[in-house]
Amino acid sequence: MFPSSSHRVPSHTAAEINRRIERELDDRIDHYAAHPEKIPSRLKELDDEWDIERMLEANASSLMLVGLTLGTTRDRRWLALPAGVAAFLLQHALQGWCPPLPILRRLGFRTMREIDRERAALRLLRGDLGEVPPEGRSEAARAFVRGDK
């Protein structure tokens, strides 16, 4: 009835956005296969990257606090804002979709699973998961993150 947690956001994202995210991952794999000395700094960037869930939570809680503050200090009608945001959060938790999702995905926010796939590919390229010959690193990393190997 409800999509799995790991697939709910991509399943509610436009196909061209999902393809763009995949293409960008492939391009980064090729880049870091050619420049393995840059992998540690990229891994650090990935540790600091906000996934889409974190961004949604931060934005929703900010809007709810604004609505509650304005609703208690200005006009009670502002209380509709936190109620609406809470409903959208529940919808996102259950279905994997809410109104800001398409915008955030177009802005490049990825799921934690997508970020972890890049991290795994970089670790493979670096040799953490076994030695890969230089001429096959990009292909091996792509196959690894897609579950082909």
N, C-alpha and C positions, 0 to 999 in steps of 0.2 A: 504494500500500500504506500509506504513512504520510501523514498530513495535512500540508499545507504549514505552514511555520513561522508565517505570519501568521494562519492560521485554526485552528490546533490547539487553543488554549485556548478560544476561543468555541464551537468545535464540541463541546467536552466540558463546556460550562457549560449549566445549565438554561436553557430558553428564557425563562422569566420574569426571570431575572437579566440575560440579554442585553438583553431589552426594557427593563428598568429602567435599565441603563447607557445605552442609546440615548435614553430619555426624559430622563434627567438631562443628557445632552449637549444635547438640543434645548432644555431649560429654560435651560441656561447660555448657549447661543447667543442665545436671546431676551433674556436679562438683559443680556448684554454688547452686544447690538445697541442696547438702550435706554440703556446706560451705557458708551459707548465710552472714556470717560476712565479706566475701571477696567481696560481690557484690558492695559496694560503690567504691572500688578501680578499679574494672573491668569497671564500668560505666565511671569512669574518663578516663581509657584507651580507651574506645570507643569514647569518646569526642575528643580524640587526634588522632584517627586512620584516616589515609588518605584513602578515597575511590578511586576507580579506575578512576573516572572522574578527580579528582584532580591530580592524578599521571600522567594521560595522558596529561592534560593541562600543568603541570610543565615540563614534558619531551619535549612536542612539542614546547613550547615557548623557552626552552633552545636551542633546535636544530635550531629553526628559527633564534634566535639571533646569534648563531655561524655561520650559513650560511650567514646571512646578513653581519656580520663583515668580514668574510673571502671573501665574494663576493665583498665588497667595498674596502678592503685593499690588497687582494692577487690576486684573479683571479675571473672574472665574472662568471665562470662556477659553483662556489660555490652557486650562487643564485638559482640553481636548487634544492638545499636542502630545503630552506624555502618554495619553491613552492610545492615540493612533500609533505612536512609535512602538509601544508595547505590543500592540496587535501585529504590527509588521515584524517585530522580532520573533513573536510566536510563529508567525507564518514562515519565516526563514528557518527557524529551528525544525519545523515539521516538514516543510517542502523543499527548502534550499533556495527559495526565491523571496525577494522583497524589492520594493521600488528602487533603492539605491544600487542594487546588485549590478544591473547592466552598466551603469555609469562607472562604478568602481572597477569592473572588469575591463572596460574600455580604457581606463586610466592605467591598467597594467597590474592591478592587484591580483595576486595568485593565491591559491589555496595552500595550506601547509603541505599537503601531499605533493603539489607541483614544486614547491620550494625544496622539499626533501628529495625529490627525484633529481633535481639539479645537484644538490649536495652529494648524493650517492654517485652521480656521474663524475663529479670532480674528484671524489675520493678514489674512484676507479682509475681515472686518468693519472692521479698522483701515485698510484701503486699501493694504496692502503688495502685494496681488496684482491691483490695478486698482480703479478707483472703482466703487462700488455705490451706487445711490440709497438714501437712508435708508428709504424705505417697503418696499424689497425685500431689506434686508440679511439678516434672519433666514432667509428662504426661500432666498436665494442661498447662504448659508453652509451650510445643511442639504443643499442639492443638491450643493454642492461636495464636502463630506466623504463623501457617498454615491456620488460618481462620476457624478452625473447631468449635470454640466457640465464 
